[in-house]
């Protein structure tokens, strides 16, 4: 009725008195029709929506990725010599300790070579000791004899020179004999000096060289002996780590080839889940972060921690390698298994949490929710969000615990619309495992 009156007033202003009388008549007819009609008044529409309650609950920021389990450490036992297998001391699936004897190869020829090298070493040692303790060599002895002879000749020549000097003074010998004795004395002195020098040279140089040569022969023989002994030791193979024998492809009597794995030992007391994580998520992961590993066939995920975050990006997959180490005391986690890794990068134990469908995101990136008041009307409210996990969202600012938010039906719902709340099929509850 008010709309009709407004229309008549506008029409009257435009068309004058005739139009005004026409409008008055129309109003009267409308009033008469309204009085005679028994139709109910128009009611405000009510929209049925699903709702959930804002609650306090723990929530965590998770980085999830597929991964493969690897042993903590692994040793492929590779023989260093080629020889037939004489005997295995372990079987596949057997637990071994570090240093435990695993296999012995045939080594009779290696033992003989080591024994021969030992004999040569001992011979070189004996020769060295003999050289150090022996008398002067023949050349040294000859040089000593030359010194003695030249000294005697020098003494004799000095006596001749003195005698001739005395006779010359007495007039018994001519001057020529004295001069001859002088020349002979000078020659005797020179011969004696050369003999002494030769003896000193032999004593200082020849003996030292002889001893060094004997010492060098000892060193060479010792190296040969150690090499032969090491080769012999290669025939006896021990475990380098604690673990389990996971592979043993040979049988006793078969030829073991140098460089070809003979046994494989794995330490599975802990396993490592190696996960390729997208670079956009890997930046949130830190060494020491808690993580869980979900293994097919096991009822509960296994707990572990991040031990490695690769500093480099894999160029082929543009992912970052992240390792999660998980204790495996009962051996249920098998290397080679494909698993799911969930890494907790952040967590809040008492957060305000709503279902993720209740969060509305505007084109400019701002967030809001539709809050249902006590008068059963829905009102838009801006909020700030925090962690998102498994269909739940942390509200950092804008809501309080106990308020009701629209989870389904809130999109494009006008502010102030009356609603008929209907609880959502799944309410907001704390996530399991946190």
Secondary structure, DSSP 8 states (H G I E B T S, - for coil): -HHHHHHHHHHHHHH-HHHHHHHHHHHHHHHHHHHH---------EEEEEEEE-EEEEEEEEEEEEEEEEEEEEEEEE-SS-EEEEEE---TT-EE-TT-EEEEE--HHHHHHHHHHHHHHHHHHHHHHHHHHS---HHHHHHHHHHHHHHHHHHHHHHHHHHHHHHHHHTSS-HHHHHHHHHHHHHHHHHHHHHHHHHHHIIIIIHHHHHHHHHHHHHHHHHHHHHHHHHHHTTEEE-SSSEEEEE----TTSEE-TTSEEEEEEEEEEEEEEEEEEHHHHTT--TT-EEEEEETT-SS-EEEEEEEE-SS-BTTTTEEEEEEEEE-TT--S-TT-EEEEEEEEEEEEEEEEEEGGG-EE-TTS-EEEEEE-TTSEEEEEEEEEEEEETTEEEEEES--TT-EEEEES-TT--TTEEEEEEE-SS-----TT-
